[in-house]
Amino acid sequence: MEKTQRENMTDLDRFTACMDYRETDRRPNHELGVWGQTRLRWEHEAPETVKDLTWSWFDGEEALGFDRQEYIDVNFGFLPPFQHTVHEQTDETMLFTDAKGMLRRAYKGGMAYGTHLSMDQFIKFPVETPEDFQAIKKRLIAALPTRYPADLDEKIARWKKRDYPLTLGRNCAANGFYWRAREFMGTENLSLAWYENPSMMHEMMEFYADFIIETARPILEKIEVDCFVLNEDMAMKGGPLLGPEVYREFILPHMKRLVEFFRSHGTRYIAVDSDGDPTCLIPLLLDAGVDTVWPIERAAGVSPQAWRKRFGKDLRLWGGVDKMLLAKGRDIVKAHLREFIPLIEEGGFIPTVDHTVPPDVSWDDFRFYMDAKMALLEGDFKALE
């Protein structure tokens, strides 16, 4: 790419060139977000500095130099949702049914901006029998007008002139096959259902592929998007929560059909989000036509370097910055970022913290990380020495 072309790159130019392993003026600057407790900490540490932040980092954050992105808001959830009902509460905990029909117990202490300090206890789920699944399908009618923004056509007219990436659905809007089944049934019940009730699971996977396709169709017939992200979270530190054989039998045919639909409507990149270590499922994702996996959670023993070595350029990578290292000192952060230099030079990699930024990271720690990362993105590798 000529120098003058690189100097005039838009956020969209930069993103697609990076994803296609081409030269750029710099690599894209993206991040996921922060815990509510992290935001509260930073508001105490640097109130004047952070007061104008939008905290919507998927869209961008001008004050931090993030590249702009936009998302088409689509409601892939239950319509109507279950009624949020509080059943009992103490000074410390609350037992409630959420909008997804799950009975949960939450610890109330230390909550900040909607973020709990600990994971809720999940007690009961809305699907326990095949009959429950038939009932819940009535809340997942595809393409209802209320699933889309009221001003969608006006936004589409603006998006057709965009110079930044456009993604169908915000993060965690289109929850994937495993994710949605887990919300229906819970991890333990789902782990048994593949074997004890395979007919229901085949029906469930087919139904959900149809639902996503038909809900996305009215938009994709009006505008092509750059990305579609399917949120799965189907792995933990020790590996995936379902084996390759189960994925191949129950999910892969429908994942292929889903990807083919999006590709046929001009969607350029298809990403799957999973925490933990989904490594043994990545060949199946690639077989289905997925080209990107994120956020590459380092605590699970995975790394973008290892994935690139194993899967080559067929797999684009987002994430991979170990959130556990950001508060451990500047030399450690710089050494960690230096490990990404070959991937930055090669392309197909956008480094971000491997989930939202935790509250042990001070504002000064984060600012140092951001300055060092920007030097990495710009190819100023001497700044990391």
SVG drawing of the C-alpha trace seen along z (x, -y; Angstrom):
<svg xmlns="http://www.w3.org/2000/svg" viewBox="-46 -18 61 59">
<polyline fill="none" stroke="black" stroke-width="0.4" points="0.0,0.0 1.4,-3.4 2.3,-5.8 -0.3,-8.4 -3.0,-5.7 -1.9,-4.6 -2.0,-8.2 -5.6,-8.7 -7.0,-5.5 -10.4,-5.5 -11.3,-3.3 -13.0,-1.0 -10.0,-0.9 -7.7,-0.2 -9.9,2.6 -10.4,4.5 -6.7,4.1 -5.6,5.5 -8.1,8.4 -6.9,9.1 -3.2,9.1 -2.4,5.9 -0.3,2.9 -2.0,0.1 -1.1,-3.3 -1.4,-1.6 -3.4,1.4 -6.9,0.9 -7.3,-0.3 -10.2,1.5 -11.0,2.6 -14.0,4.4 -14.7,2.3 -14.3,2.3 -15.9,3.8 -18.3,1.4 -16.0,1.5 -13.0,0.5 -15.0,-2.5 -15.8,-3.5 -12.2,-3.2 -11.0,-5.4 -13.7,-8.0 -12.1,-8.4 -8.5,-8.3 -8.9,-10.6 -12.3,-12.3 -11.6,-15.1 -9.9,-12.9 -12.5,-10.2 -15.7,-12.3 -16.2,-12.7 -15.7,-9.0 -18.7,-7.4 -17.8,-3.9 -19.3,-2.3 -16.0,-1.0 -17.3,1.3 -18.5,-1.9 -15.2,-3.6 -13.8,-6.1 -12.4,-9.2 -10.6,-10.4 -8.6,-7.1 -8.0,-7.0 -10.2,-4.0 -11.3,-3.5 -14.9,-4.0 -17.3,-1.1 -21.1,-0.9 -23.6,1.9 -27.1,2.5 -29.3,3.0 -31.3,6.2 -33.2,7.9 -32.5,11.6 -33.9,12.3 -37.2,13.3 -40.3,11.3 -42.0,11.0 -39.2,11.5 -40.0,13.2 -41.1,10.9 -38.3,9.9 -39.5,11.1 -37.7,10.8 -38.7,13.8 -36.7,13.0 -33.8,10.9 -31.6,10.3 -29.0,7.6 -26.5,9.6 -28.3,11.6 -31.4,11.5 -33.3,14.5 -35.0,13.5 -36.2,14.7 -34.6,12.8 -35.9,11.8 -34.6,15.0 -36.6,17.2 -33.6,18.2 -33.9,18.4 -30.8,16.9 -29.3,15.8 -27.1,12.8 -24.7,11.3 -25.6,7.6 -22.5,6.3 -20.1,4.2 -22.2,3.9 -21.2,1.0 -22.7,-0.1 -24.5,3.2 -21.5,5.4 -21.6,8.0 -18.5,8.8 -19.1,12.5 -21.0,14.8 -24.6,15.5 -25.8,18.9 -28.0,20.3 -30.7,22.5 -33.4,23.2 -33.8,22.9 -36.8,22.5 -36.4,25.7 -36.5,29.0 -38.6,31.0 -39.3,31.1 -42.6,29.5 -40.9,26.6 -38.9,26.1 -42.0,26.0 -43.5,23.3 -40.4,21.2 -40.2,21.1 -43.3,18.9 -41.0,16.1 -38.6,16.4 -40.7,15.5 -38.3,14.3 -38.4,10.9 -41.0,9.2 -41.0,5.4 -40.2,4.8 -36.8,6.5 -35.5,3.6 -34.9,-0.1 -37.9,-2.3 -35.6,-4.5 -33.8,-1.6 -34.3,-2.9 -32.8,-6.3 -29.8,-4.6 -29.3,-2.4 -29.2,-5.4 -26.4,-6.8 -24.6,-3.5 -24.3,-3.1 -22.0,-6.2 -20.0,-4.9 -16.2,-5.0 -16.0,-2.6 -16.8,1.0 -20.5,2.0 -21.5,5.1 -25.0,6.7 -26.0,6.9 -24.2,5.6 -22.0,7.9 -24.0,10.7 -27.0,9.9 -26.8,13.0 -26.0,15.6 -24.9,18.8 -26.0,22.4 -24.3,23.5 -24.8,20.3 -28.5,20.1 -29.0,23.9 -27.1,23.3 -29.4,20.4 -32.4,22.6 -31.2,25.6 -28.1,24.9 -24.6,26.3 -25.2,29.6 -28.6,30.4 -27.3,29.4 -24.2,31.7 -26.6,34.6 -29.2,33.6 -26.9,34.2 -27.0,37.9 -30.3,38.3 -32.6,36.3 -30.8,36.0 -34.0,35.4 -34.8,32.3 -31.2,31.0 -31.3,31.5 -34.6,29.6 -33.2,26.9 -30.1,26.3 -32.1,26.2 -34.6,23.9 -32.1,21.4 -30.2,21.3 -33.5,20.6 -34.3,17.9 -31.1,16.0 -31.2,16.2 -34.8,15.0 -34.3,12.2 -31.2,11.0 -32.7,11.3 -34.8,8.1 -31.7,6.1 -29.2,7.9 -31.6,7.5 -31.2,3.7 -27.5,3.3 -24.3,5.4 -22.4,5.4 -18.7,5.9 -19.1,8.3 -21.3,10.7 -20.3,12.0 -21.8,15.1 -21.3,15.2 -20.8,18.8 -18.7,18.9 -18.5,22.7 -15.2,23.3 -13.5,23.1 -9.9,23.2 -9.6,26.9 -11.2,27.0 -14.6,26.8 -17.8,27.7 -18.8,30.0 -16.5,32.3 -15.8,32.1 -18.0,35.1 -21.0,33.4 -20.3,30.1 -19.9,31.9 -23.2,33.8 -25.5,31.2 -24.1,27.7 -21.8,27.8 -24.4,28.4 -26.4,25.4 -23.3,23.3 -22.4,23.9 -25.9,22.9 -25.7,19.8 -22.4,18.7 -23.4,19.4 -26.5,17.2 -24.4,14.3 -21.7,14.7 -24.4,14.8 -25.6,11.4 -22.2,9.8 -21.0,10.1 -17.2,10.0 -16.1,11.4 -17.7,14.0 -16.4,14.1 -17.1,16.4 -16.6,15.3 -15.6,17.8 -13.8,17.5 -11.6,20.3 -9.8,22.8 -11.9,23.7 -8.8,24.8 -10.0,28.3 -13.2,26.8 -11.5,24.2 -11.0,26.7 -14.7,27.2 -15.4,23.4 -13.0,23.0 -14.8,25.8 -18.1,23.9 -16.6,20.8 -15.8,18.8 -12.7,16.6 -12.2,15.0 -12.1,16.1 -11.8,13.9 -11.0,12.8 -8.2,15.5 -8.3,15.7 -4.7,16.1 -5.6,17.6 -6.8,20.6 -3.3,21.2 -4.1,20.1 -2.3,17.4 -2.7,15.7 0.9,16.7 0.1,20.4 -3.2,20.2 -1.5,18.5 1.2,21.1 -1.4,23.9 -4.1,22.5 -2.3,20.1 -3.8,17.1 -7.2,18.8 -7.9,17.7 -8.0,14.0 -7.4,13.1 -8.9,10.5 -7.8,10.1 -4.9,11.9 -3.7,9.2 -3.5,10.8 -5.7,8.7 -3.9,10.3 -0.6,8.6 -1.8,4.9 -1.3,4.2 2.0,6.0 4.4,3.2 5.5,1.4 8.4,3.6 6.1,6.7 3.5,4.9 6.0,3.8 7.6,7.3 4.1,8.8 3.3,6.4 6.6,7.1 5.5,10.7 2.9,9.5 5.3,7.7 5.3,10.5 1.5,10.7 1.2,6.9 3.5,6.9 1.8,9.9 -1.8,8.6 -5.0,10.5 -4.6,9.6 -6.2,6.9 -4.8,6.9 -7.2,6.1 -7.5,7.0 -8.8,10.6 -12.0,9.5 -13.1,6.4 -10.5,4.6 -10.7,5.7 -10.7,3.4 -7.1,4.2 -5.9,2.1 -5.5,-1.6 -6.1,-4.4 -2.4,-5.1 -1.8,-1.4 -4.4,-1.5 -3.1,-4.7 0.4,-3.2 -0.9,-0.1 -2.8,-2.2 0.2,-4.4 2.4,-1.3 -0.2,0.5 -0.6,-2.5 3.2,-2.5 2.8,1.2 -0.1,0.5 1.9,-2.3 4.9,-0.1 7.1,-2.1 8.6,1.0 11.6,-0.8 9.1,-2.5 8.6,1.0 12.3,1.6"/>
</svg>
